[in-house]
Amino acid sequence: MTAPTPAPVPTAAAPIRVLIADDQDMVRTGFRFFLDAQPDMTVVAEAADGEEAVALARRLRPDVCLLDIRMPRLDGLEATRLLAGPGVEDPLRVVVVTTFDLDEYVYGALRGGACGFLLKDSGPILLAEAVRAAAAGDSLVSPSVTVRLLKHLTEQEDGRAARAGASAPALADPLTDRELEVVRLVALGRTNAEIATELFVSLSTVKTHLSSVQVKLGTRNRVEIAAWAWRHGQVDPD
């Protein structure tokens, strides 16, 4: 009688590999201590300046890069552009973490390819959420800046308050009603999981809608989707 084949032992998913770049030793130590304590994360490198961060990131290819903005030799905005910006053949996922709640910093980071923007005083829980979101191809912007940022930037870009009463331009392939619902929620800073809950659909359905929206609008990421919604009067923040 042949002995039964033992069931395979399940293996844990590989941890999210994180690079931390900040010119302050205490900040790097604090981030490393917290992130290494997460069961699904491991810090693979630290950098004290932007040039070192870019070199390490290109060599190690971490899943997520946490970059400060104000660093010597190369600031975080330029480092973000080099690692994740338009034209980068195989972009990395960058989350900018900074003390400075300045619109030009947020704008520069997100336009440079960052998939998240977090204030250092947001707390460790939100930091971990931002890393997980970035690793999953999602994005997270500090709730304190999300809606204000998009309102301000779209008004600044257009030179006018284009939200109220503005109509979206005709698209060669128009958005469906459900796609518009998803776009409006993205513009209000909702994550994919929150959108799925609010619309009573699966997470995979939300991702499918977002992929379709990106093709139709010609946008690269959810930040540009949100900016489109604000610019063309598709959002009511109230």
N, C-alpha and C positions, 0 to 999 in steps of 0.2 A: 504494500500500500504506500503510495507516494505521499510524503508529508506535505501539508498545505504550504503554499508560498506565503511567507510572512508579508503583511501589509507594509508598504513603504512608510518610512518615518517622515512625517511632514517637516519641511524646512522653512524656517522663518524667512520672510522677505528681506532682501538686502537693505541695510540701513541707508538713509539719505546722507550722502557725503557732502559736507559743508565746508566752505572756505570762509574765514573771517578776516576782514581787512579793516583795521582801525589804528590810528597812530597812538592811541592811549592803551597802555598795557592793562590797566584795570578794566577797561571795557572789554578787551579781547578775553581776558581771564574770566570775567563774569559771563560773557556769552558762551565761552567754551564749557564752563562748569555746568551751566543750565542745559545746553544742547546735548552735551555728552551724557547727561542724566536721562535724556529721553530714550525710550526703548527702540525707537525707529530712526535715530540720528547718530552720526558720528562726525566729529570735526577732524578733517584730514589735513588742514594747513591753516597757518596764521600769517598775516602780512602786516607790516607797520607802515607801508606807504603804497601808493597806487601802482608804481612800476613793479614792485615785488608781487603785488596782488595779480597783475596781469600775467606776469611770467609764470607764477605758480598755477594760476587757473588754466592757462594754456597747456601746461605740462601735465597736471593732475586730472583735468576735466571733472571737477566736482559737480554734483547734481545741482547745487545752489551756491551762489556767491553772495555773501553779505558784505556790502561795501559802505563805508562811511563816505561822506562827501568831502570834508575838509581834511585832506591828507597831503603830506609833502611829496615832492618830486612829480606826482601825477594825481590830480584830484579825482574823486569818485565819479564825477560826471564823465570825464574823459575815459576813465577806466571802464565805465559801463558801456560807452560807445564802442570801445575797442573789443569788448567781449561779447556784446549783445546787439550792437547797433545795426542800422540798415547797411547791407553790403557784407556783413560778416557771414561767411559761408556756413559755418556750423555754430550758431550762437549758443552761449551759455545762458542759464537762468540767473538773473541778478535781482537781488532785493537791496534797495538802498535804505540804510538805517542811519538816521541823523538826529541831531539835537535841534536843527533849525527848521522851523515850520514856515518856510518861505516859498511862495508860489513859483518863483523862477527856478528854485532847486527841484521842486516836484516836477515841474514841466520839463526841465532839462533831463532829469532822470528817466522819465517815462518816454520822452521822445528819443532818448538815447538807447532805448530797448529794455529798460528795467521792467520786470513784471510785478514789482511791488515797491511800495514806499512806506516806511515805518518810522515813526518817531521813537527815540530811545526811551522816552517816558511812557510808552504804550504798555510796557510790562512784559514779563517773560512769556505769558500764555499767548499773547498776540504774536510775539516773535516766533514761537513754535508754529503757530497757525500759518504765518506768512511763509515759513520755510516749507511746510507741507503743501501749501497752495502752489508755490512756485514749482516744487518737484512734480506736482501732478499736472502742470501745464496751466494752472489757474493763476489768478493774481489777487493780491490783497494790498489795499491802500488804507492807511490809518483812517478810521471812521471820522476823526476830527477834521480831516482835510478833504475827504472824497468829494462830497457834493459842492462844497465851497470852491474847491479847485476847478472842477469842471465848469461850473457857472462862470467863474472868473476868466478862465482861459479861453472859452469859446467867445465870450464877449470881447476879450482883448484881441483875439485873432480877427474877428469880423469888424471890430471897431464900432459895434452897435449891439444893443440888447436884442438879439435875434430870436430869443426863446419864445416869448409870448406872441401867438398869432402867426408865427412864421410857418410856412409850409415846406415840407421836404421836397427836394427836386425829384423829377420823374426818373425812375431807374429803368434800365433796359429789362431787368428782371425784378419786378417789384417784390418787396417783403410781404410775406403773408401776415395775417392778423396775429397769429401766434408768435411769429418772429419779431413783430413789433413789440409785443408784450415782453418778450425776452430782452430786447434792446433797451426798453424803458427801465427795466429792473437793473440791468447792467449799469445804466447811467446813474442810478441811485446808489451804486456801490454794493449791490447784492452779490454774494458769491454764487457759484453754480448750485451748491447745495441749497442755499436759501431760495433761489429761483425755482428749483425743482419742488420744494415744499410749498411755496406760494402758489404755483400754477398746477399743483397736483399731478406732476409728471415725473418720470424717472430722471436720474442724473445723466444717463446716456442720451436721453431725448434732448435735454438742455444743450449738451455738447454738440449734438447733431444740428440743432437750430443755429448755434453760434458759428459752426463751420460754414453753414449755408449763408448766414448773414455776412461773414467776412468775405466770401466770394462775391456776393451781390454788391457790397459796398466798396470793395477793393481796400479793405482795412487789414492791418497786420495783426492786431491784437484787440483785446476787449477795451483797452483804454481809448483806442481810436474809434471803436464802436460807440463808446459812451460820449466822446466828443462830438461825433456825428449827430447823436440824438439831441444833445444840448444845442448844437448849432442850428438845427433845423426844427426846433420847437416841438420835439417829441416827448418832453419831460415836464411834469408838473411837480416840483419839489414839495409842494404843500399837500 
